[in-house]
Amino acid sequence: MYETRFTVTELRKKSIRKSVKMSKLFNFNKSIIVENSNFRNLWFGRTISYFGDSLYNIALMWLVYQKTGSAFHVGLILVAKFLPQLLFSMIFGVWIDKWNRKWLMQISDFIQALTTGVFAVLLFVDVFELHYIYFITIILSLCNNLFGISNTSILPELVKNDLLITANSLLSTSQQVARLVGSTVGGILIAYTGEATVIAINAITFFVSLVFIQLIQYEYTPNQQEGVKTSLINDIVEGFSWLKKESVLLTLILIGMLSNVALGPTNVLPPMLIKEDFNGTAAALGVFDSFIGIGLLIGAVFVGIVSPKKIGIWFSFGLGMQCIGLFVISFSPNLIFANLGNLILGFAIIITNIPMSTFFQVMVPTNMRGRVNSISSVSFNFSIPITYGVVGILADKIGAQEVYAIGTAILFICVVLAFTNKELVKSYIGVDEGKKQEQLEK
């Protein structure tokens, strides 16, 4: 009887210890939302804006295809979104390092609200010209890019370093939930109310986001060089000069560029993959796409719960999982395995991207953050338009699964680059701020 009581007592102790560990593990950390009003306002604003964006994207693609009957014009809309960012990101980076980031975010929201509002009015009065949409797309793309880099740059000033992983995962979780819910709601709203109503709702979400950003208590500290007249080119060069001394960040940018090339098939080839390789329908394509969305959502929640500190290991491990996901899709005998591969891929993309973006936020000093973030953004996106074209040509010649296999091989190179870079693998946050500061001062 005594032994039985002892066993129960030990089990209770073990249970308590596990509960303590789980309470630490499941650490979305209520302080980041409940106690940190600045992040809470940013999170609310971004979540509402993400939802509006998902509605808008569905409405825009449907509108363009319905009016033109051409997938080519839908593709040109994507080019109109990417190209302005490549041309202006570095200029925005300089502005973000010199001016109040909160104000830049609000200006961006206001212009996007005004632009989408005008777009909705044009549709309500049945005025449709294709060139209007290209012009509107370019404006929204520029504003979205300015907001995005400002948001990434201001976040470390609102959240402590050891909570950045959690903050980034919460924002990513909101984005994925908004994507899943918004796509469904957007399709229903378009069917019953039309594209103009959906676009008008998006305009309202920008105004709501602007209000939440206004509630952020942000003390702007001018760049020390403010007041000293320097040319735009010199400011951009200064960003490159700082970045070239940071070998780990350069390695991350290189890997990011290569991985974007490797993941090109996932953005271009799903329709061909489903139809030609698996004899699937549009419904099957929707299921296939939903699996990567679910993977992205699960990954964002998981990273937020675990809140990893050894982000170099997590980044490298995530690349390996991406490679596995693409491999499964490449050699899937049926749609079931392909869906599983897409689920793995979505999960892996998030556990790669969140540590990488957090590492940039921690390692880059605030007076350089805008420029370095813009350089990395341009680098990551530079290859995308070219890759999309090459992927399509290759797939027409050798098949979709074969191109996925090529992407797998490129991702394997990224995995090797990551795991063989000792400095990258040893990278961490929130453990020894003194060492991080020494790296910043080199």
Secondary structure, DSSP 8 states (H G I E B T S, - for coil): -HHHHHHHHHHHHHHHHHHHHHHHHS---GGGTTT-HHHHHHHHHHHHHHHHHHHHHHHHHHHHHHHH--HHHHHHHHHHHHHHHHHHHHHHHHHHHHS-HHHHHHHHHHHHHHHHHHHHHHHHTT---HHHHHHHHHHHHHHHHHHHHHHHHHHHHHS-GGGHHHHHHHHHHHHHHHHHHHHHHHHHHHHHH-HHHHHHHHHHHHHHHHHHHHT--------TTTTS---HHHHHHHHHHHHTT-HHHHHHHHHHHHHHHHTHHHHHSHHHIIIIIT---HHHHHHHHHHHHHHHHHHHHHHHHH--S-HHHHHHHHHHHHHHHHHHHHT-SSHHHHHHHHHHHHHHHHHHHHHHHHHHHHHS-TTTHHHHHHHHHHHHHHTHHHHHHHHHHHHHHH-HHHHHHHHHHHHHHHHHHHHT-HHHHT--SSS-HHHHHHHHT-
